[in-house]
Amino acid sequence: MRDYVEIGIGREARRAYSLDDVSLVPTRRTRSSKDVDTTWHVDAYTFDSPILSHPTDALASPEFIIEMGKQGGLGVIDAEGLWGRCASLEDAIAEVTGTAQYPEEMNSRKAILEFEASKTRAVEVLQRLHAKPLDTDLLAERISQVRDSGVTVAVRVSPQNARELAPVVIAAGAELLFIQGNLVSAEHVQQGGEPLNLKEFVGSLEVPVIAGGVFDYSMATHLMRAGVAGVIVGAGEAASDSGVGVPLATAIADVAAARRDYLDETEGRFVHIVADVATYDDSELATALACGADAVMVGRLLAKAQEAAGGGSYWEPQAAHPRHPRGGVYVNFAETQYPLEVVLHGPSNDPWGGLNLVGGLRRTMAKCGYTNVKEFQKVQLTVRPSL
């Protein structure tokens, strides 16, 4: 039964829950984490763990994307980022991260104000770099480099540019296409342009499409009926900065309900749910899966990887928007960096859940008595009382 509260005279709002509002209830039987299977299958592709990287240039150097694949996850490339705009990715990233740096001492108001101003300048640098024309030949060359390594190639395009860029990235070797923005509907309409009808567009492509973000039952249902292979729930860091969206635990549960109804409607067509999780530790990854997600898209946690392009700094594509940037540049978010293998699989020396993400997920599932993600989605949930 849905819970509505009165927020003013004649105005009600539905109560919704974020991932950190929810706790998992263990069963009477625990398991060994060695017996837990975290495999994720989508279309013809299989991954050892249900972890994807957020499509940001702060993570996606070619080395990072290739290593994500080798470590059993999926790295996602942003086709509209710096890969096709800058001849030297390293120099472009260094220009962003070098603009905003922590002062040696943050012990005065002047130092704090200067640091905040430097973060604004870092966003301005991102906007300037993203204003460069997109060189599709350069983009295709870099995507081909990843394809030649043998890992699965996933590329993100925006709804606004999907029609023009999808053929380019698919020809270059993209095997999974992400049509991703803060909010994605089944039909994107823009003034002066032809509407993007996802049902027609998805049907014309030869690769599986994963689309989002979405936050509710209705929008998810429309995307599923458009023929997508997966739906992205949430919008990473930008969701909390835009004021548009639904707390993620409730959003995932609602989309999972849409998936169940669509499964019945189509007599068996299964659509995957990918939760775009903005988190500082591994606890919310398990909660997202427990609420109904099949995989999780991770950003900040992966900035600790030595292979990450940002060298410990982090931002998301929305930070480069020319008129309405969101999310900002988090400078030196990860002061200490580790091989991506350690970030994903350990061993960990971090007691706060920032390393060994797959191992932490396995342990949580095992403690709750489940050995695979599908079964784990049946775990009993409780809501923490509000203060």
Secondary structure, DSSP 8 states (H G I E B T S, - for coil): ---EEEEETTEEEE----GGGEEEE--S----GGG-B--EEETTEEESSSEEE-S-TTT--HHHHHHHHHTTSB-EEETTSSTTT-S-HHHHHHHHHHHS---S---SHHHHHHHHHHHHHHHHHHHHHHTS---HHHHHHHHHHHHHTTS--EEEE-TTTHHHHHHHHHHHT-SEEEEE-SS--SEE--TTS--EEHHHHHHT-SS-EEEEEE-SHHHHHHHHHTT-SEEEE--HHHHHHHS-S--HHHHHHHHHHHHHHHHHHTTS---EEEEEE--SSSHHHHHHHHTT-SEEEE-GGGGGBTT-TTTT-B--GGGG-SSS--S--BTTS-SS-B-HHHHHH-----TTS-S-HHHHHHHHHHHTT-SBHHHHTT-EEEE----
